[in-house]
């Protein structure tokens, strides 16, 4: 599972450097590269929140 998380964290970095380095098209009024960075910032926060909830549930089950 940890290897999958590491692999998924590398995708936005490599993608932003090689594939999406352009201004056109505009998405929600933002250049594509800015939208890409913002989207990954939000997705990373959501994934960290979900992993925190899962970890806390696992810790609660160990205490019982």
C-alpha positions in Angstrom: 0.0 0.0 0.0 2.8 2.4 0.8 4.4 1.8 -2.6 1.1 2.7 -4.3 0.9 5.9 -2.3 4.5 6.8 -3.2 3.8 6.0 -6.9 0.7 8.2 -6.9 2.6 11.1 -5.3 5.1 11.0 -8.1 2.5 11.3 -10.9 1.6 15.0 -10.5 5.3 16.0 -10.3 6.3 14.1 -13.4 3.1 15.1 -15.3 3.5 18.7 -14.5 7.1 18.8 -15.8 6.6 16.9 -19.0 3.1 16.7 -20.2 1.1 19.8 -19.0 3.7 22.6 -19.3 1.5 24.9 -21.4 -0.8 27.8 -20.9 -3.7 26.7 -23.2 -6.5 25.5 -22.5 -8.0 27.6 -19.7 -10.0 25.6 -17.1 -12.2 27.6 -14.7 -10.4 30.8 -15.8 -7.0 29.4 -14.9 -4.1 28.4 -17.2 -3.9 24.7 -17.3 -0.6 24.4 -15.3 -2.1 26.5 -12.5 -5.3 24.4 -12.5 -3.2 21.3 -12.4 -1.2 22.4 -9.3 -4.4 23.6 -7.5 -6.2 20.4 -8.3 -3.4 18.3 -6.9 -3.1 20.5 -3.8 -6.8 19.9 -3.1 -6.6 16.1 -3.9 -3.5 15.7 -1.7 -5.3 17.4 1.2 -8.4 15.1 0.7 -6.2 12.0 0.6 -4.3 13.0 3.7 -7.6 13.5 5.5 -8.9 10.1 4.5 -5.7 8.4 5.5 -5.8 10.2 8.9 -9.4 9.0 9.5 -8.4 5.4 8.5 -5.4 5.5 10.8 -7.4 6.8 13.7 -10.0 4.1 13.3 -7.3 1.4 13.2 -5.8 2.8 16.4 -9.2 2.8 18.1 -9.7 -0.8 17.2 -6.3 -1.8 18.7 -7.3 -0.2 22.0 -10.5 -2.2 22.3 
